[in-house]
Amino acid sequence: MATSRRSGSRPAAVPPRALPSALSLVVSLLLLGAAAVGLVEAVAGATGRPYVLLDGPAVAGALSVASWQDAPVVAAAVGAALLGLLLLVALLRRGRPRAVLLPAPGGGTSDDRGVQVAASRRSVERSLAAAARGADGVLGASARAGRRRVVVRAEVGLHDAAALRPRVEDAVRARLDDLGLDGRLRPRVRVEGGAR
């Protein structure tokens, strides 16, 4: 758990991951590659060589005769539009939180001195999975916490998984109550039979 001191009574939001790291890596590599090609061609032009990687006059000639109806031009435009839309959606989409603010002893998320307590999302997930595994008949469990809800999957060895679902739900709700997150994270429990 981590604590942070903050002036004022308004709790700080735990920053989400705005852009998925894989998408950032792909875009960065594309930009780095384009910059490297431009640099190589600029150095080649400065030393008197016509080209190294890209034949500039040939590319300019091909582009000058291309029309908007040509299939490669349409495909490049559609690809660029889809990439831009994907980047925009990824930027605007809020990611899963890295930490979950825990309530102060008197209620709320910070005490009168501005101290906030947060637990990592993974530790909350591990705690809820352990609570689900503690229910009778559960062989294994996992949890995945988002901003407003947590999904807990429990595997049971009985043929009738539905009979154990209330026990697992009660265990998960009790752990959320212990953490002070019962009203802030809605649990969704899935119980699957392991033995058929």
JOMORA-V632099 format. One record per residue. N is the residue number from 1. RES is the residue in one letter. OMEGA is omega in degrees with one decimal (* if undefined). BURIAL is 1 if it has 9 or more other C-alpha atoms within 8 Angstrom, else 0. D_LAST is the distance of its C-alpha to the last C-alpha in Angstrom with 1 decimal. Layout:
<<N;RES;OMEGA;BURIAL;D_LAST> <N;RES;OMEGA;BURIAL;D_LAST>>
This chain:
<<1;M;-179.7;0;40.4> <2;A;176.1;0;43.6> <3;T;177.1;0;46.6> <4;S;178.2;0;49.2> <5;R;-176.4;0;52.7> <6;R;177.9;1;53.9> <7;S;-178.0;0;57.0> <8;G;-175.9;0;56.7> <9;S;-177.5;0;54.2> <10;R;-177.4;0;52.0> <11;P;177.6;1;48.8> <12;A;176.5;0;48.3> <13;A;176.3;0;45.4> <14;V;-172.4;1;43.1> <15;P;176.5;0;43.6> <16;P;174.5;1;40.7> <17;R;-173.4;1;40.3> <18;A;-178.7;1;42.3> <19;L;175.8;1;41.7> <20;P;-174.2;0;38.7> <21;S;179.7;0;40.0> <22;A;178.9;0;38.8> <23;L;177.0;1;40.9> <24;S;-180.0;1;43.8> <25;L;-179.6;0;43.7> <26;V;-179.7;0;43.8> <27;V;178.7;0;46.7> <28;S;178.9;0;48.5> <29;L;176.9;0;48.2> <30;L;179.0;0;49.5> <31;L;177.7;0;52.4> <32;L;177.8;0;53.2> <33;G;178.5;0;53.2> <34;A;178.1;0;55.6> <35;A;179.3;0;57.8> <36;A;178.1;0;57.9> <37;V;178.5;1;58.9> <38;G;179.5;0;61.6> <39;L;179.3;0;63.0> <40;V;-179.4;1;63.2> <41;E;177.5;1;64.9> <42;A;177.9;0;67.3> <43;V;179.0;0;68.3> <44;A;178.7;1;68.8> <45;G;179.9;1;71.0> <46;A;180.0;0;73.0> <47;T;176.1;0;73.7> <48;G;176.9;0;74.8> <49;R;-177.6;0;71.9> <50;P;177.6;0;70.8> <51;Y;176.9;1;67.0> <52;V;-177.3;1;64.4> <53;L;-177.4;0;61.0> <54;L;174.3;0;61.9> <55;D;-174.6;1;64.9> <56;G;179.5;0;66.2> <57;P;179.5;0;68.7> <58;A;178.4;0;66.2> <59;V;179.3;1;63.5> <60;A;178.2;0;66.2> <61;G;179.2;0;67.5> <62;A;179.7;0;64.0> <63;L;-177.8;0;63.4> <64;S;179.2;0;66.8> <65;V;-179.6;0;66.2> <66;A;176.6;0;62.6> <67;S;-178.4;0;62.2> <68;W;-180.0;0;59.6> <69;Q;-179.7;0;58.5> <70;D;-177.2;0;57.6> <71;A;178.9;0;53.9> <72;P;179.7;0;53.7> <73;V;178.5;1;55.4> <74;V;179.9;1;53.1> <75;A;178.7;0;50.0> <76;A;179.4;0;51.4> <77;A;178.6;0;52.2> <78;V;178.6;0;48.7> <79;G;178.8;0;47.1> <80;A;178.9;0;49.4> <81;A;179.2;0;48.7> <82;L;178.0;0;44.9> <83;L;177.9;0;45.2> <84;G;178.0;0;47.5> <85;L;178.1;0;45.1> <86;L;178.0;0;42.2> <87;L;179.6;1;44.4> <88;L;178.9;0;45.5> <89;V;180.0;0;42.0> <90;A;-179.9;1;40.9> <91;L;-176.8;1;44.0> <92;L;-178.2;0;43.7> <93;R;178.2;0;40.0> <94;R;179.7;0;39.4> <95;G;177.0;0;37.0> <96;R;-178.8;1;34.7> <97;P;176.4;1;36.9> <98;R;-179.0;1;37.3> <99;A;179.9;1;38.0> <100;V;178.2;1;37.5> <101;L;178.8;1;40.6> <102;L;-178.6;1;40.2> <103;P;174.3;1;42.4> <104;A;-178.4;1;45.5> <105;P;-179.1;0;45.9> <106;G;-176.4;0;48.1> <107;G;-176.8;0;45.8> <108;G;-179.9;0;45.9> <109;T;175.5;1;45.2> <110;S;178.8;1;48.5> <111;D;-174.4;1;50.8> <112;D;177.3;0;54.6> <113;R;178.8;0;55.4> <114;G;179.8;1;53.2> <115;V;178.2;1;50.6> <116;Q;178.0;1;47.2> <117;V;179.6;1;44.0> <118;A;174.3;1;41.1> <119;A;177.9;1;37.8> <120;S;179.5;1;36.3> <121;R;-179.6;1;33.4> <122;R;179.6;0;31.3> <123;S;175.6;0;32.1> <124;V;178.4;1;31.2> <125;E;179.3;1;27.8> <126;R;180.0;1;27.3> <127;S;-179.9;1;28.4> <128;L;177.1;1;26.0> <129;A;177.8;1;23.0> <130;A;177.7;1;24.1> <131;A;178.9;1;24.4> <132;A;178.4;1;20.9> <133;R;179.6;1;19.7> <134;G;178.2;0;21.9> <135;A;-179.2;1;20.1> <136;D;175.5;0;18.3> <137;G;-179.6;0;14.6> <138;V;-179.9;1;14.8> <139;L;-179.3;1;14.0> <140;G;-179.5;0;15.9> <141;A;174.0;1;18.0> <142;S;-179.0;1;20.5> <143;A;178.0;1;23.4> <144;R;-175.4;0;25.8> <145;A;174.0;1;29.1> <146;G;-179.5;0;31.5> <147;R;-173.5;0;34.8> <148;R;-179.7;0;33.8> <149;R;177.0;1;30.1> <150;V;178.2;1;27.3> <151;V;-180.0;1;23.7> <152;V;177.0;1;21.2> <153;R;179.7;1;17.6> <154;A;176.8;1;15.4> <155;E;-177.7;1;12.0> <156;V;-178.3;1;10.5> <157;G;-178.4;1;8.2> <158;L;178.0;1;7.9> <159;H;-177.1;0;6.1> <160;D;-178.8;0;9.5> <161;A;-177.8;1;10.6> <162;A;-179.3;0;13.9> <163;A;-178.2;0;15.0> <164;L;-176.5;1;15.4> <165;R;179.0;1;17.1> <166;P;178.5;0;20.6> <167;R;-179.5;1;20.5> <168;V;178.2;1;19.9> <169;E;179.3;1;22.5> <170;D;179.6;0;24.9> <171;A;179.9;1;24.6> <172;V;179.1;1;25.2> <173;R;178.7;1;28.1> <174;A;178.9;0;29.6> <175;R;176.0;1;29.7> <176;L;178.0;1;31.2> <177;D;177.4;1;33.7> <178;D;-179.7;0;34.6> <179;L;-177.6;0;35.3> <180;G;-176.7;1;37.3> <181;L;-174.3;1;35.2> <182;D;179.9;1;33.7> <183;G;-174.5;0;36.0> <184;R;177.2;0;36.1> <185;L;178.2;1;32.5> <186;R;179.7;1;30.1> <187;P;172.0;1;26.5> <188;R;-172.6;0;23.7> <189;V;174.7;1;20.3> <190;R;-179.6;1;17.0> <191;V;-178.3;1;13.9> <192;E;178.1;1;10.5> <193;G;-180.0;1;7.2> <194;G;-178.2;1;6.5> <195;A;179.9;0;3.8> <196;R;*;0;0.0>>
